[in-house]
Amino acid sequence: MTDSTTRPVRILLADDQPLLRTGFRMVLGTEDDLDIVAEAGDGVEAVELSRRLLPDVVLMDIRMPRMDGVAATRAIVDARLPVRVLILTTFDLDEYVVGALRAGASGFLAKDVPAEDLVTAIRTVAAGEAVVAPRILRRLLDRFADALPDPAATPPKALDALTEREREVLVQVARGLSNAEIARELSVSETTVKTHVGHVLTKLGLRDRVQAVVLAYETGLVRPGG
């Protein structure tokens, strides 16, 4: 729910299937704090509407004609628009997932996600956080586990800028813990954790927690199941 001082989250629906867009509109239309401002039937249109309307969040299908969701996400992020992208796909583990996250997507969910989880994800992404469905992240990392570096090897220099505590926080973020859970794990305040996360993102030049998770696994800082 929203109050008189908070404007609704403005959403752009980007999916090449009109029936699915209708379904999303029905689900999201019942929420007072969410406002669907436009619909796009392909990636090119999604980018054009994002430039013109500057929605807060784009619900982006990953497989669309003319331009797929990965390319559209990259175009939006590269243009430095104040727009965040939440990727949706019919597939639990699409081959484009890594590309979408690297392109700057702020979240990744399956299209069969429960309505309440979708609503929560949109609000989370609009607030500047990131969302990846745990089952998708787990399967994604398991799939690429053999290609990941050995964490026992010398840590990459990219992580040298982090303090020991910031590296600890990054490990917990990569394991999917929320700020509150990290605070309990490390016996510090949630505000302190939020500050550390901010420092990690700034020092490593990352957009949000999703990219932090990807980097942590790519560098071997953590491994699936670790």
C-alpha positions as CSV (number, residue, x, y, z in Angstrom):
1,M,0.0,0.0,0.0
2,T,1.1,3.6,-0.5
3,D,0.4,6.8,1.3
4,S,-0.2,10.4,0.0
5,T,3.5,11.2,0.1
6,T,4.8,8.2,-1.9
7,R,4.2,7.9,-5.6
8,P,3.4,4.5,-7.1
9,V,6.2,2.4,-8.7
10,R,6.0,3.0,-12.4
11,I,6.3,-0.3,-14.4
12,L,6.9,-1.1,-18.1
13,L,5.8,-4.6,-19.2
14,A,8.0,-6.0,-21.9
15,D,6.8,-9.4,-23.3
16,D,6.0,-10.5,-26.8
17,Q,2.9,-12.5,-25.7
18,P,-0.1,-10.2,-25.2
19,L,-1.8,-12.8,-23.0
20,L,1.0,-12.8,-20.5
21,R,1.1,-9.0,-20.4
22,T,-2.6,-9.1,-19.7
23,G,-2.0,-11.6,-16.9
24,F,0.7,-9.4,-15.3
25,R,-1.5,-6.4,-15.6
26,M,-4.3,-8.1,-13.8
27,V,-2.0,-9.2,-11.0
28,L,-0.2,-5.9,-10.5
29,G,-3.3,-3.8,-11.1
30,T,-4.7,-4.7,-7.7
31,E,-1.7,-3.1,-5.9
32,D,-2.2,0.6,-5.1
33,D,1.5,1.3,-5.1
34,L,2.2,-0.1,-8.5
35,D,1.3,1.6,-11.8
36,I,1.7,0.0,-15.2
37,V,2.6,2.9,-17.5
38,A,3.1,1.1,-20.8
39,E,3.6,-2.3,-22.6
40,A,6.2,-3.3,-25.1
41,G,6.0,-6.3,-27.5
42,D,9.7,-6.6,-28.2
43,G,13.1,-5.4,-27.0
44,V,13.5,-2.5,-29.3
45,E,10.2,-1.1,-28.2
46,A,11.1,-1.7,-24.5
47,V,14.3,0.4,-24.9
48,E,12.4,3.2,-26.7
49,L,9.7,3.3,-24.1
50,S,12.2,3.2,-21.3
51,R,14.0,6.2,-22.8
52,R,10.8,8.2,-23.3
53,L,8.8,7.2,-20.1
54,L,11.6,6.5,-17.6
55,P,9.7,3.8,-15.7
56,D,11.1,2.8,-12.3
57,V,11.1,-0.9,-13.2
58,V,10.9,-2.9,-16.5
59,L,9.5,-6.4,-16.3
60,M,11.6,-7.8,-19.1
61,D,11.0,-11.1,-21.0
62,I,14.3,-12.6,-21.9
63,R,13.3,-14.0,-25.3
64,M,11.7,-11.4,-27.6
65,P,11.8,-10.6,-31.3
66,R,14.0,-7.8,-32.8
67,M,16.0,-7.5,-29.6
68,D,16.2,-10.0,-26.8
69,G,15.9,-9.1,-23.1
70,V,19.7,-9.2,-22.6
71,A,20.4,-6.7,-25.3
72,A,17.5,-4.5,-24.3
73,T,18.8,-4.6,-20.7
74,R,22.3,-3.7,-21.7
75,A,21.0,-0.8,-23.9
76,I,19.0,0.6,-20.9
77,V,21.9,0.3,-18.5
78,D,24.5,1.7,-20.9
79,A,22.2,4.7,-21.5
80,R,22.4,5.3,-17.7
81,L,18.7,5.6,-17.5
82,P,17.2,5.7,-14.0
83,V,15.4,2.5,-14.8
84,R,15.9,-0.9,-13.2
85,V,15.3,-4.2,-15.0
86,L,13.7,-7.3,-13.6
87,I,14.1,-10.2,-15.9
88,L,11.3,-12.8,-16.3
89,T,11.5,-16.1,-18.2
90,T,9.5,-19.2,-18.7
91,F,12.6,-21.3,-18.0
92,D,14.1,-21.9,-14.6
93,L,17.6,-21.7,-16.0
94,D,17.8,-19.9,-19.3
95,E,21.2,-19.8,-21.2
96,Y,20.9,-16.1,-21.2
97,V,20.8,-15.7,-17.4
98,V,24.5,-14.9,-16.9
99,G,24.4,-12.4,-19.8
100,A,21.3,-10.7,-18.3
101,L,23.0,-10.3,-14.9
102,R,26.2,-9.1,-16.5
103,A,24.2,-6.6,-18.6
104,G,23.0,-5.0,-15.4
105,A,19.6,-6.6,-14.7
106,S,18.6,-6.1,-11.1
107,G,16.7,-9.3,-10.7
108,F,15.8,-12.6,-12.3
109,L,12.6,-14.6,-11.7
110,A,10.7,-17.4,-13.4
111,K,7.3,-16.4,-14.9
112,D,5.5,-18.9,-12.6
113,V,6.6,-17.0,-9.5
114,P,3.7,-16.6,-7.1
115,A,1.9,-13.2,-7.5
116,E,2.9,-12.0,-4.0
117,D,6.6,-12.8,-4.7
118,L,6.5,-10.9,-8.0
119,V,5.0,-7.9,-6.3
120,T,7.6,-8.0,-3.5
121,A,10.4,-8.4,-6.1
122,I,9.2,-5.3,-8.0
123,R,9.1,-3.2,-4.8
124,T,12.6,-4.5,-3.8
125,V,14.1,-3.7,-7.2
126,A,12.4,-0.3,-7.3
127,A,14.0,0.5,-3.8
128,G,17.4,-0.1,-5.3
129,E,18.0,-3.7,-4.1
130,A,18.3,-6.8,-6.2
131,V,16.4,-10.1,-6.4
132,V,17.3,-13.5,-7.8
133,A,15.0,-16.5,-7.1
134,P,17.0,-18.8,-4.9
135,R,16.3,-21.9,-7.0
136,I,17.5,-20.1,-10.1
137,L,20.7,-18.9,-8.5
138,R,21.4,-22.3,-7.1
139,R,20.9,-24.1,-10.4
140,L,22.8,-21.4,-12.3
141,L,25.8,-21.7,-10.0
142,D,25.7,-25.5,-9.9
143,R,25.7,-25.6,-13.7
144,F,28.8,-23.5,-13.9
145,A,30.6,-24.8,-10.9
146,D,33.2,-26.7,-12.8
147,A,34.2,-23.5,-14.6
148,L,34.6,-21.5,-11.5
149,P,38.1,-20.9,-10.1
150,D,39.5,-22.6,-7.0
151,P,38.9,-20.4,-3.9
152,A,42.1,-21.9,-2.4
153,A,44.1,-20.1,-5.2
154,T,45.5,-16.6,-4.8
155,P,42.5,-14.2,-4.5
156,P,42.1,-12.0,-7.6
157,K,43.5,-8.5,-7.3
158,A,40.0,-7.1,-7.9
159,L,39.3,-8.0,-4.3
160,D,42.4,-6.3,-2.9
161,A,40.5,-3.1,-2.3
162,L,38.2,-4.7,0.2
163,T,38.9,-4.8,3.9
164,E,38.7,-8.2,5.7
165,R,35.2,-7.3,7.0
166,E,34.0,-6.2,3.6
167,R,35.2,-9.5,2.1
168,E,33.3,-11.4,4.8
169,V,30.1,-9.4,4.0
170,L,30.6,-10.1,0.3
171,V,30.8,-13.9,1.0
172,Q,27.5,-13.7,3.0
173,V,25.8,-11.7,0.2
174,A,27.0,-14.3,-2.3
175,R,25.4,-17.0,-0.1
176,G,22.0,-15.2,-0.5
177,L,21.7,-13.7,3.0
178,S,19.8,-10.5,3.6
179,N,21.3,-7.6,5.5
180,A,19.5,-8.6,8.6
181,E,20.7,-12.2,8.3
182,I,24.3,-11.0,7.7
183,A,24.0,-8.8,10.8
184,R,23.1,-11.8,12.9
185,E,25.8,-13.9,11.4
186,L,28.6,-11.3,12.0
187,S,27.1,-9.9,15.3
188,V,26.9,-6.4,14.0
189,S,24.1,-3.9,13.3
190,E,22.0,-4.1,10.1
191,T,23.1,-0.4,9.5
192,T,26.7,-1.5,9.6
193,V,26.1,-4.3,7.1
194,K,24.3,-1.9,4.8
195,T,27.3,0.4,5.0
196,H,29.8,-2.4,4.2
197,V,27.6,-3.6,1.3
198,G,27.7,0.0,-0.1
199,H,31.5,0.1,0.2
200,V,31.8,-3.3,-1.5
201,L,29.7,-2.2,-4.5
202,T,31.6,1.2,-4.8
203,K,35.1,-0.3,-4.5
204,L,34.3,-3.1,-7.0
205,G,32.4,-0.8,-9.4
206,L,29.2,-3.0,-9.1
207,R,25.7,-1.9,-9.7
208,D,24.0,-4.0,-7.1
209,R,23.9,-7.2,-5.0
210,V,23.2,-9.4,-8.1
211,Q,26.5,-8.3,-9.7
212,A,28.2,-8.8,-6.4
213,V,27.0,-12.4,-6.2
214,V,28.2,-13.1,-9.8
215,L,31.6,-11.6,-9.1
216,A,32.0,-13.5,-5.8
217,Y,31.5,-16.8,-7.7
218,E,33.4,-15.8,-10.8
219,T,36.5,-14.9,-8.7
220,G,36.2,-18.1,-6.6
221,L,35.6,-16.2,-3.4
222,V,32.8,-18.7,-2.8
223,R,31.6,-21.8,-4.6
224,P,28.2,-23.5,-4.9
225,G,27.5,-25.3,-1.7
226,G,30.4,-23.6,0.0
